[in-house]
Amino acid sequence: MSAHWLRLALGEYADPVVGAGAALEAARAALSLNPEDAWGWFGMGTAYVTLGDYEHAASAYDQAIQLGLPFRALWHQFGPYEAY
C-alpha cells in the first residue's frame, strides 16, 4: 500500500497532532467518568507528550503511577522519559 493510500485511509488522523488531540479528549472523557483509572491517566500523559506538553504529561504520568499503574507498563514506553 502506498503512502498516498494510507493517508487517504487515515484521513485527518494522518496528522499525529490530530490523533493526539483526539486521544487527549478521549482520556479526559474517560477520566471524567472514573478519575481513578490509572490507564486513562497514562493515555493522557502519552497524548500530552505527542503534543509537546511535557509538564502536563509528567503530571498525568505521576497520577497514573500514584494510582497503581504497573511499573512494567513503562518498560517499552519512552513517553514518560521524554516528559520528565
URCORQUI-V784370 format. One record per helix or strand of 2 or more residues. SS is the DSSP state (~ for helix, > for strand). FROM is the first residue (numbers start at 0). TO is the last residue. If there is no record, write none. Layout:
BEGIN
ss & from & to
SS & FROM & TO
SS & FROM & TO
END
This chain:
BEGIN
ss & from & to
~ & 2 & 13
~ & 15 & 32
~ & 37 & 49
~ & 53 & 65
~ & 70 & 73
~ & 78 & 82
END
